[in-house]
Structures are given as C-alpha cells and as structure tokens.
Amino acid sequence: MLRQFSRAQEKAVGRLRINVGQRRVVAAEAQSLRSFKTSAELGMRCGVGVVLASLFLAKADAPRLWVCFPEWYILGGISFIAASCVISAGRNIGQTLCQMFQQKLGVMLAFAFNAVLFSIFQPRLFTSKAQVDAAIADGTLLRITESFSGKPYFVNNRDLFTVLPFTFAFNAFILVMPFAANTRKFALVNNALFALTVVSPNSYNNASQLKDAASGLYDSPVIVRNLLIYMCLGLIGVVLAFVIVWLPYPLLYFATRHLQAALLASVPPLEDALHLMVDAYCFKKKDVDHLHFHRVKLKRQLDLASAKKNAMLALLDDAWWEQCLGLDAALGFKKTVAKAYVELYAALLRTLHAMSQALHLEQYNRLHGAFVHALQHDIGAVQGQAMALLREITDQVHEARIDVELTLAAPLQAQLMTLLAKLKTAQTDIFATVQPTAADVQGNMPLHLFIFSLQALCATMVEFPDKLRRKNHNTSTRTLHFVRRSLKEFVDPASFTRSRLQTAARVWLALLLANLLSVYVFGYSPTIATTIGYIMGTQLGGSFGISFFRAVGVVAGVIVPSIVLFFICAFGTSNTVIVVLRDVYLFLWTASSMYVKWQGGLDAYAGLVSAFLAAGILLPDTTCPAPGSLAPYAAVVQAMLAVLLVVGVELFVWPESAYVLLRKNVQQHLRLCQEAFATLFEHTLRAEGGMEPEALADVRAIIEKKAPALLAQQSLLLGQAVFEPKFWRPPFAKAQYAQVVQSCERLLASATLLYKVVGWFQLHRSPPLDAAAHEVWAFSSSTLSAAIHDAFETLHALFGIQFRYAEPDQTALFAQIKEAFRSADRSGTGVLDASDVERLLVHVFEASGTLPGDTIDHYVKDFIAVVDRRHTGKVALADFMAALENGLLLEVEVLPQVKLRRRRSSSVCGVDASPLLSPLARLSSVQEDAAGEGAIYRAYDLLDAESCSLLDAAEGMRQSFAVWLLEGQRYKSVPVEELLLLTSLICGVGGIAENLTTLEETTIQS
C-alpha cells in the first residue's frame, strides 16, 4: 500500500543510495591516551636534555675547576645549563624559539648592564687583616654571626649601597618598559643573581671567608668575563632545548606542520554542526529541547570547533617564529593566509552560534511545517554548497595561495537568491491561504533569523578572497612594520598605564625587600629574589595562584631530590656509580615533572618548577654536597618567604584582587555591549536602516576586538580568583561567576548578531520604510530600549563598589526595587507621576481582591506625600528606594459586608478597603468604625513583581511588529531584505533582553 504524501511532499521524490562515509570507530584510541603519549615523549626529551647538560659538570685537575670552562671561571652555577634547557623547552620548534629569544634577551640585558656597572665599579678587596679590622671598626664591613646557614659571613655595606641604587634603577626600567613577560622575568632574575654574587665580599667557594685579593680572580675584568661565561651557560641550555625538539625526528614538532594539519581538520566540526542544525530545523518534528542526543551532539561539535579555533590561534604565534627562520618557504606555508583563514573560521563559528539561537527560539507553531516544506530542500542545497565552498577555501589555504579563486561561490550565491525569493513567495502564498494572526507572525520570526544566519555564513565565505587580497603578504615589509610598532611602544604614552606603573612599583618594592633579606639573613643567596622575579604577577589572584603551585613545585623539586641524592652519595661505591645513578634519577624526575607541565592544568607550573629546581639540587658544583649541608632546605625556606613577601606586598600596596578585577571587567563589558546596542538597534530604527560608516566601524571594534579581549580576561581572572585569601570576604562563588562569564559571552553573541544584520543590510538596502511604519517602530521600540538601558544600568551598579562584598539578600533587594520601579514607570521617564502611582495603587487593591472604598486620588496624593522627600509632586527612584528600605508597607483593610452597606447608600455589592496610607484626615474615623467588626488586614509587598518588565517589553515589541506587518497585508510590499533586517533585529534584541535577565538573576545569587 502506497503512503499518502502531503501536497508539499509530492513535489519532491527521492531515491535511496547506500554509500560509505567517514569511518567512526567506537573503540578508537581516546584523545587522552594520545595526549599522554605526546606529553610523555616531550618529558623524556627534556630528561635527555638535562642529562646532556650534566656532562658540562665534568671536573678537572687543579687549578681548573671544570673541564669545559677556563681556570679563571669561579662563579659556578653550571646547573644553570640544565635549568635553562628545562625552561626553554617548548611543545614545538616555534614555541622553543620564542622561549629561547625571550630568555636570552632578558639574560643579555642583565649581563650588559652588570658588565658596564662592574667594569666601572670594583668591589673592595681586603689585602690584610688590618684592613679588615679597620673596616669592621668604621662600619664598612659587618660580620653576621647569626645566619640561616649556621656559618658567619661578612657584608660590605659601602659596596652594597653603592651598587643597590643602580641595580634597582635597572629593575625599574625593565618593569616599566613594555617587554614580554618572559624577557622581564629573566632580566630581573639574572640581574639579582649577578648583583648579589659580585657585590658579596665573601669567597665564592667558602662564604665564611673573605675574597682572596692576591689571586686576581676577583678583579673587575675577570668578574666581567665570569658574567659572560654565566650568560653563555644559559645559551648552551637553550641550544640543548632546541636540539632535543629536532632529534630524533623533527617534522612532527614543527608548529607549521601542526597548523597545516589543524587547518585541514577544521572543516568537519563546522560541517557536522551545520548539518545537525539544518536537520533539526527542517527535518525533525520535535524542537531542539526535546531532541536530547541531538542537542548534546550539537553542543559537542560547537565546543570542538571552538577548541580547534583556539588551537590554531596558539599555533599561529609559534608558526611566526618558525617563519622568522625561513621555514615557511620550505614547508609551503604563509602565515598571513593561515591567519586570515583562522579569522574566517572564528566568524563562521560566531554565525553558527547565532543560528543555534534561532534553533532554540523556534516553537514549531502551526505554520512552521508549511514554511519548512516549501524551503527545506533549498536550505539543504545551500548547506551542501556552503560546506563544499569551505572545503575549497581550506584546500587553497593549505597550499598557501594568496590569490584564492572560488569556483563554487557563484553557484552558492545563485542558490541563496533562489532561497530568498522562495521565502518571499512562500510567505505570500501561505498567508493568502491561511488567515495569519499576530501569533503566527511571531512564531515565524526564528525562521527568518535562521535563514539570515545561513545567508551570513555563506556571505562570509564568499567575501574571503577579497579580504585576503587586501592584506600585505610581503614578509620583509611586515617584519619591518612589526619592529617599528614594537619600538614605538617604548615611547608611546599609552603603554605606560596606571596599572602597569602600580604593578612595577609593587614588584620593585618586593625585590628591594628580598635583596635586603638575601644579604642580611641568607648570606647573599639570590633564591628569594629570583623566586619573586618568577612568581610576581599583575594581580593578587595571579600571583597567589602561581605562588601556591610554585610552593608545591619547590617542595617536590627540592625535598625529594635532596633525599635521593643523599642516599646515592651515601651508598655509592665510586664517583662513576654516583654520577650514573644521579643522572638516571635526574632523567626520570625531569621527565615526570615535565610530563605534568605538558599535560597542562592548574598543576602545570608546579611541574615546571619541580623540574628546573631539581636540576639545581641534583647538579651542584660539587658532585655530593657536604654532610649536614642545609642548602636544599634553605632554598625551601627562601622560596616560601618569597611567597609570603609577594602576598604581603600586594595586600598592602595598591591592593587589587582578581575578584575585583573580574567585577570591573564585567562592568566594562556591559558598557561596551550597551554602546553597541544603542548604535545598532536604536540608531538603525531612527535612520530607517541606514548607518554611518564611522559608527559601524566603532561597533566593529567593540564586537571583534574590545569585547572579546575582555572575555578572554574574564576566563583568566575566574581561575585566578579561586586562590585568593578570603579574610573578611564571603567565599568566592566560582559556579555563579562562571555563569556570569557565560552570560557575558551570550550577550556578546546577541550583539554580534545585531552587527551582522545591520552590516548585511547596508549592502542590500532597498528604499526606506514608509513613514507610518517608522512611527510605529519608533513608538513600539522605545519602551524596550528604555528597559534594556535600565537593565544595563542596574547590572553596572550591581557590579560596582557598593555591592562588591554585599550579601545575596542585599543585591536581591536592590534588583527587586529597581524592577518594581521599572514596572510602575510605564512612561519610561525615570519618575513616577500621579498616573503611574494610581495604576500602582489600583493594582494593590486588585491583588487583594478588593475595591477602593474612597476616591483613589486621595490615596495617590498621600502616597506621593509620604514617599516624595523632595516635594516635587513626583516619586524619583531614590525616594522610592529610600521608602522601601525604611520599611514602606501597604496594607489593605478588608471591611465586612455589613460595614459596606452602612457606608454606602446605593445597593451595589462590594468590599471596602482602606490602606494604612489612607487620607490622613479620615484615617482615625475609619479605624474606629472598623474596630470590633472583624476587619481583615492584607499586606502587599511592592517588591512582589508578577513578571519581568524587560521580557514583557520584548514581547510587546514582537506583538507590535506582528500587528504592523499584518496591517493591510504589508508583508506583501515589504522587501525580503527589510523583513530579514527587522525580524533578526527583534530576535537579537530579544536575546539581549533574555541574557540581561539571566545575568541579573545570576548576579543576585552570587
């Protein structure tokens, strides 16, 4: 028996074709297992690097100390080779090059400064005991007898306070100037190490004795050469780090190769996500909320696409360093082309999120099936051609082609025009067949948003070749421009922000205190100063979190290796056995620590710290430390003291926590979204769709640069705020603030939708809307615009200083008062006039099931007289809020029916009611009449809003648009471009209203 087809289905008859697609194996190797193998291999490469570094510790016969270094080298610190190898190791060649450059630049800056300083200044050397006694007598030389090491040592105060101002002038320069974070870190660390080592009057081999002036090894020229050798130690370490990523096979470790593979693998997630959306919208009979597996699969594909985008962005920076070596030509790569593709990919992903918004808005009303049956095959055709076009773009980008030629663009554009024409025809035919209602028009809005998003997706790909051709692809020109821009930052006043200067001052002060402690407590040991250089961050949450994991790394990298080294030295039968066992353990410990680092996560920094500290512990200048040495444990104490010093300085010197910065960031993000909303929605309606190019460019800067940058900071600050000390504050509500960040992301997505709609309409404008339509829209949108602006202002206040440490009840009270006032202020003027108060009081009586027993005007006058403190005849928000905070309560007195008949001469049945704010002259008499007759009091809370005025305003605008479109069958004359503009604008603004409401609810709970 043949199946009965509908009229729409009779037009499309298909054939079944069985084919083989992409293989999907259930028992495939998990991504986590592949990640484990990669991280383990990288860790073992680092282990090999530190074992190679240990070869430079080979001892020589006197007078030389080491085989690989001249006899006049006395600074020691050969383990810096291993530490430098560990720190410079990257996941690929480009990342390693970046680490190498930044590390060596920092070390070279510190060396250049100290070489000049100590070439001019010679630290004092004592040639006789008489000079020592005289220096002690006049205070120049101070003998410290109580030290952490248990051995006395000397401090030359004159040399120290001569060198200290120059050293910290260099620190201030490094901190203030816009150097990269790693460059700044290594410059500060090595400057502290050089200065504290050279200025010490004690022997480098035995800190309890003064330097031997007769040896000539401590003269300025020799010291400068020693500093040069120490700088070369770091250079050897970074060379080893570079070697281990090349051997035994380098190809898989090119960032360029990874990026090229990521480009080719980026299409399937977008293709699958688009297929799922089209399938759910056009070929399913349930909405997406009831398609559970479908919804999970869609979210999975969007998350996977987002992860691929982030991975490609990270690889772009690493590929730039490989391009500097000229590897791009050998590997067939062009960074400018790849970067343009990543930007295209990000734009397509944002468009898919907008399309998913249409999917969630769809309620599958009674006309949905008719529209979908008329358009589903055209939508499917556009989907297939769009993904074919994306694959064509990807193939040409993989070939690094600058002149991209898209053969599939023209057919796709033709198919899009066919789809838009069929949409217009289908709407006219269906509305002519079925008498549409306003609810039908409202239910059809998500369809227009879906089609617009599909059109925007295609238009973004079609415009890609033109955008690519406008870019400058000359490597030398771009490199010169980069150098000029980087140098300009050093003299640009905008680079020296208040935040940068405050951070520099905090780090500078912490380093000063650390240097003084190093000199007067720890015998010139630079550990505490170098620790601060490594862990000092830009805000409390960042430094405290890093400090916590550094402390974990210190304990792991110092205590355990020290114990193992003790047993190796104690039971080793010969020096060869000791060295072999030490190197085996060094390899295993470094590999495991770096595995933790490469796996990522919160403990990644602890793994890095453990690896390079263990290198210093297991590779001392002498093969085995002296018995009873406290050096390993002194390092633990100094590192912990550095942690406490960092926290103390940031708590008391311009304290600004990650929690506070997160709230300020949300405030800034809300301001930007409010500005974009005002321009895109209100200005577009006033100008009948027109938009000045300058205004659109300003919004584009917000949508594509400023707001996404703030969102990136929000995710970082959210993780950092967890580690902040609580003190007097309530615990940090991470779950609630995670929802706040998600709401901010959705808010930006809605604003992005508005931007795409307005930008697209500028290219497809038809003659402007008629005057009547413009008047209706100007009226119907004003209420929603005012409500949205008020919601933005409410949220801005909730994230301000007043509610920074407020309890949830306090924030809820403020939000409820604002909502109650917004609901009462029907005119949107910001004050309640007599008509607004009258509606409010009438609603009070209706909510109590009564009618006013007296003239309502008397109640209105008394309400205004009580609440209006400024005697303006109107109720402002401040007065309304003050009255509710002071306990304003409206009580309705429900009088017995007998009382009503006695007071009224008419025969109408009703209920008399007298609020406590009744006319003052009649209040006492009413209470006396009601006494003893069983009166009932019902309290009414003005904060009990029955609905959200913002969502009501959005619903009202949708209804207004639906009525306007149906008037005189206006849908026949409105061009399809204007129809898509208006419906998409309404959906986008409705999304903003919902996101603001959700954000307000989340904020109240946090």
Phi, psi and omega in degrees: 000128182285143179282140180279123180265153173284170181297320181290325182285336180294338182281344184231112178242131185242170176237145179272130177233122179269123184223175178244121179258207181292137181289132178233106185262127180292318184265033180290161180296131183290150177299325180297325179291320177295321177296321178299315181296317180296313181295321179295320179294317177297320178297319179292326176298318177295323177299319176297321180298316181288329175294319175297323179295329181293340179296334181286354179272006182302126183282153178239169177281150179305145008272356179285147179266324183227148182295321189274358186227153182294163185290339180275359177279116185234356183293330183075212179070032181297335179296349177298335177298311180294316180297319179294323177297317180294313184292326184277348183296134179238170180286338178212179185293319180297316179295323177295319177299319178298313179298318179300311183297312183294320180294312183291328176297317178297316180294320180293322176298315179295319179295314182301316180295312183289329176296316177294316183298312185273354167286328179274320185253125177258115174301143186292136175244139182257125184263348181211163179293330179297320177296323179295315180296320179294320179294323177292322182293319182271005176087358178294319181249126181245129179261118179267115181263331179258098182234164182291329180283347181086358180244141178288154178209172184248151174233125176266099185297323182295311179297319182300309185278356169277319183279326188304315180300320179291320179299317183276344168292320175296318177301317180297319179299314181295321184287325185277322184288151185280060174281161174294156185300316181292321177299314179298318182298311184287331175294315180293317183297312183286330175296317177296318181295314180298311185295313183292327181287314185286322185284348180292133177279357185269156178295142181289336181270333181216103187292345180276356179241152177283163179296146178273104183293332184286339183289336182077000182280348183251012175287156186304313180301320180290321179298318179297320178294325176297319178297323178296318178297318180297321176298322179292333175301315177297323178296319177298320180297317181289330175295319176298319178298325179287325181291320186289341176273347177269328186252145358277346178218123186262343193300320181289351184252012170280127175298328179297316178296318177299318182293319178297319177294322179293325178298315181292329182271004185276341185287315185307317179299318178293319180297315180293320180296316179295321178297317179296320180293313180296321180296315181292325186278322189253340188234004176250153181255005176241150176287165189296334180291339179259354176265082192297307180295324179298315181295319179294318179296320180296315178298321179298317181292321178294319177295321179294319177296320178296320178296320178294322177297314180296321179295319179293323177298317179294320180290334178300317180296319179292322180295332178298321180291325176291326178295329178297334177272000181082015181285344182296321180292320181292328183263002180065053187228145176224112186296322182297323178290316180296320180295320177298322179293319179297321176296320175298316180299318179295320179295319178296322179294319177297322179294322178295325176295321176295322178294323177294331175296319176297324180296320181283334179283338185294127179251001177055060180286187190291337180264356184299315182299319181296316180295316183294319179297330179281336189241349192298322182288326175291321177297317178297322178295318177297319179301310181298316180292326179295316180290327174296321177295320179296320177294323177296318177298316182298318180298318181287327175293321178297330177276002178060039179276132178277317178269087180280126178246119184256107179282340183264001183289315183297313177300324179294318179296321178295319178295324177295317178298322177296319180297315180295321178295319179292327176298315179296316181295316181297320180295316180296315182293316183292318179292333177284330181279315182250126178295106186282153174247172178298325178295325177295318179296317178298318180292340181271352183297317179301331177297316178296320178295321179296314181293320177298317180298321177295319177295319179295323177300314181290318181298323179298319179287322181295326181280354185299314181300320180295318178296323181292322180292332181283351180280154174271118185255005180282119186295316182296319179295317180293323178295317178298319178296321179296317180296316179298317180295321180293318179292326180295330180297334181287342179241002180278121180301334180294340180286337185261074182282166178298320180297317179298317181294320178294318178297317178300319180295320180296313180296319180300315180294317179297319178294323178298312178297322180295319179295320178295319177295321179299321183284312191266352181237318189250019173063047178067016177289127184275006188300314184294322179290318180292327177298316179297321177299327180283322193257346185294127182248195182263346177210167187300315181299318180295310181294321183291320178295314178297320180297320180298312182285333173294320177299319176298315178295324178296312180298316181289320186275350181249307187294305185296310177300326179296318179295316180296317179297324178299313181291324178297316180290328183286324186249001176290131184278338180208169180296324179296316179297318180298315181295318181295311180297321179297316181292324177297313179293322178300318178298312182295317182292317180295317180298316181290320179294317180289333172300316177300320180294315183287336178290342180078195182091183184293330185269010181297319181293324177298321177296318178297314180298317179299322183292310185281336174287322178297326177298320178291325181286317185278345180239062177287168179297330171255144186304317179233130178297160178296145179301136180081008181293136179262008185303314180299320183283331174297324177297320178297313181298316181294321178295317178294321177296323176297320177300312180296323180294319178299311181297318181297316180296317183286338177284329188247349179244105183046061183295130177210109187272165176297328177298314179293317180297325178296315179294319176296322178298317178297320177302312180297320179297319179295320178298317180295317179294324177295318178296317178296319178299314182299321181286313188284323185266301186293314181293323180297319180290320179295323183268012179057041177096347181283157181205130177292141179301325180294317179295320179293325178293322177297317179294323179298320177298323178292312187290320189261341185236298190294307182295315176299326177296320177294321179296321177297321177292325180300315180298321179292314181294327179299319178287329182283328185294340181297328187270002181288144173292144186280313185055238184273354188276156174291160180301146180290122182274084185295319182298316180294319180288333172296321175293325176298315179298318178296321178296321177296322177295317179293325178297318177294324178297319178293319177295323177296322177300314177301318181297317180295320180297311182294317179297319178294322183292331178297332181271345184232033184290138170256180175306147186297162177299153178289163187299320182297317179297320180296322179295316180299316181292321179299324180283313187288337181269345185294321180297315180293319180300315179296320180294321179292317178298321179294322177294319176300316181294322178298314180294323178298321178291321181295330178264012179272188184295323185301323184249022184299315181242027183284156175282158179303326179296324180291315178294323178295319179298315180298314181295322179292321178297316179297320180292319178297318179293319179297322179292324180284330183276079182291330182279344179072026182272348182091357176222156178260117176269187184298321180293321177295317179295321179298314178298322179297314182288323176299320178295326177299314179296317181296321179294336179268359180073030183228174173238147180296129179281343179239175178296131184297334181299326180295318179295321180298314181296318181291323177298313179295321180296324181283319188273323185284098181282340184265357177058045178262354183084000178225161183253114176275166181299318181298319178293318180298317180293319180296320180296317180290324177294329180274006173097025178303128182220131176258125177240131179260123179266112180270113183271154178297159181296327179297318180298322180296317182292326180290327184273341181248137179275339181281170183260013181288133179274137180190186180234130179272145180219140181225107178288161179296335175267040179285168180309130190298324183289338185253357188297314184294321182292323179295318180294323179294320180294325184276345184298134175077004181250019174075037178293146181244132179255132177236120180276144178236124179268119180295343181275354180277079178284132183278343180206168179268119183296329180293313178292325176297320179295321177296319177295321178297322179292321177297319178295319180298318179295318181297317178297316180298320183291329182275343182298121178059028182053047181297337181299341179284328185263341181287125177300152183296330178295317179291325178296316177295321179300308186292314181294321179291323176299316181296316179296319179295316179292324175298322175296321177297317180298316179295319180294322177295320178296315178297319180296321178294318178297318179294320181296322180296327182280341186272000000 
